Amino acid sequence: MVTAPVVIVGNGLIGAACAATLRGSGHPVITVARRGEPGPGHLSCDLTDAGGRAALARLLRDRRPARVVLTHGPSDVTWINAHEREAADTHAGVADLVAGSGVPAVLISTDNVFAGDRGHHRPDDPIAPANAYGRIKARAERAVVEAGGTALRVSLVYGWAGPAYRETYAGRCLLAAAAGRPTDAPVDQEFTPVHIDDVRTVVAAHCAAATVPGGVAHLAGPEQLSRFAFARLAYRLAGADEDLVRPCSRAGTEWATRPRFSSLTCDRFDDLPGLAGWSPIPAEQGLARMVAEMPAPTGLAAAFPAARAAGLAAGGGTR
Ligand SMILES: NC(=O)c1ccc[n+]([C@@H]2O[C@H](COP(=O)([O-])OP(=O)(O)OC[C@H]3O[C@@H](n4cnc5c(N)ncnc54)[C@H](OP(=O)(O)O)[C@@H]3O)[C@@H](O)[C@H]2O)c1
């Protein structure tokens, strides 16, 4: 096990989960994000600014971490399409500085580097980004991989996001189900959803390994499902009427600009510490885990601020 700190850039759904897992197993961790109290375990800076990126470069130079894991945003696909330059500064700018730092890196990347006209992509498939998000992540991947790091492309991640962050699609479905609220779910957008616990497990193993494997790897759930099928499964497991999930086309929804497929085939990670024989959990198991962790209906209002509960039909981002 490495004892120098791990720097986790981004402290949202993926970053916070990875930080908690690593800290839980005794790794010192330093998180980086705009929000959060600055201190020995957290650097607060805006990576869109050259000054913020310089602060990160200083942290890497002064602390010489064992790994840097890039999980930062922006992650809202629609926002990135409208703000490509700022998003490029934040994603490709950070990837370039990390590549130049000599610190072994793991970049959380995306299936959006593919055109999305078919499912089950593998790491060697040629990329063809169809949106600004995919183009920027492809640039960041190149920088990290050429420097010997790993680009870990993950499919849509689900799990409870925590009160400070936008809820995941699964969380929104489960909360709507618990409230007996109907939801419209596209039948024509398919993905391979992966549970956050699988993401944190694989990222932590990359940090515990003697060296990062390098290259591109795919981390995804074991099944390809439509949003409609996934939402129905969530409603069923939450004990709600599945028919509250109404089929629709993605045109006219928040996913109108998304490709038909956001789908990866999951690699094996047998060579990483503790992952011999590992495989990702199916959606039924992951959603059941979320239901088990879900606050009781009477606790919903306290656990999930009203604005979030009211916004169940809204949202977006990579989710
Ligand atoms: N979630 C998914 O399904 C999924 C799938 C594939 C790939 N990814 C990629 O994985 C990464 C993490 O995803 P996520 O779902 O964990 O995202 P998230 O919950 O939105 O978290 C993003 C983190 O980045 C920080 N951040 C955003 N802009 C920043 C800036 N200008 N300077 C410093 N920090 C900034 C945010 O904190 P502050 O707001 O406090 O700065 C937050 O901690 C993203 O690159 C995303 O594109 C996610």
The ligand as an ORCA input file, in Angstrom:
! r2SCAN-3c Opt
* xyz 0 1
  N     -21.420     10.691    -12.820
  C     -21.363     10.018    -13.955
  O     -22.282      9.279    -14.314
  C     -20.116     10.110    -14.819
  C     -19.980      9.229    -15.901
  C     -18.854      9.324    -16.714
  C     -17.892     10.272    -16.447
  N     -18.064     11.135    -15.407
  C     -17.027     12.149    -15.181
  O     -16.471     11.942    -13.914
  C     -16.151     13.186    -13.311
  C     -16.842     13.267    -11.957
  O     -18.240     13.082    -12.093
  P     -19.199     13.333    -10.846
  O     -20.506     12.742    -11.215
  O     -18.515     12.954     -9.592
  O     -19.318     14.928    -10.914
  P     -19.910     15.919     -9.833
  O     -20.699     15.206     -8.784
  O     -20.556     17.008    -10.615
  O     -18.607     16.490     -9.108
  C     -17.694     17.306     -9.792
  C     -16.690     17.871     -8.793
  O     -15.823     18.759     -9.498
  C     -15.732     19.986     -8.781
  N     -15.549     21.066     -9.750
  C     -16.378     21.408    -10.766
  N     -15.891     22.466    -11.422
  C     -14.728     22.818    -10.787
  C     -13.791     23.847    -10.968
  N     -13.938     24.782    -11.936
  N     -12.724     23.912    -10.145
  C     -12.585     23.013     -9.146
  N     -13.441     21.994     -8.931
  C     -14.511     21.910     -9.736
  C     -17.072     20.098     -8.030
  O     -16.988     20.814     -6.829
  P     -17.241     22.366     -6.688
  O     -18.539     22.648     -7.368
  O     -17.231     22.618     -5.224
  O     -16.092     22.984     -7.374
  C     -17.333     18.637     -7.659
  O     -16.686     18.343     -6.453
  C     -16.581     14.266    -14.290
  O     -15.487     14.657    -15.057
  C     -17.596     13.558    -15.132
  O     -17.659     14.156    -16.383
  C     -19.144     11.066    -14.584
*
